[in-house]
Amino acid sequence: MEKRTDSPYPRLDRPVLAIIDFDVHHGNGSQEIFWSDASVMYCSTHEMPLYPGTGARSERGEHDNIVNAPMAAGSGGTEFRA
């Protein structure tokens, strides 16, 4: 997918859109789509280890725009806020 270069909006050095995904499975498809898009920050909390096996904390994106927070099975609000 080509990025538009004729946008009337100024380029920013930070993300302009944040996607927060919190459920039991990692959003590997979303992560892949936004991996190299510096204008989007993708954040995911998910149970790990669990299918699809992606979403390690070390998976940060091309522009450090991916945040993964894997959680152990049975984690609750206390662990989520930690």
C-alpha positions, 0 to 999 in steps of 0.5 A: 500500500502506497502512502499519500504524499499530497496530504494537506496536513503537516507530518508529525513526529508522533502517532496521530491515531492510537488503536487499543486492543484488549481481549484474550487473543493478540491482534497479529493482523492489526499489528502486521498492518500497522508495523511500519506506519509511524502515524499509528500506535497499536497497543495490545493486551492479550493472554500469552502463551495462546494462539496465535503465538505473537505479541511478545513485548519485544515486538515493537514495530518499525518506528517503535509504534507497537506496544504489546502487554502479554498477560498470564491466564487468569490475570485481572484488573490488578495485573492489567494496571501494573 
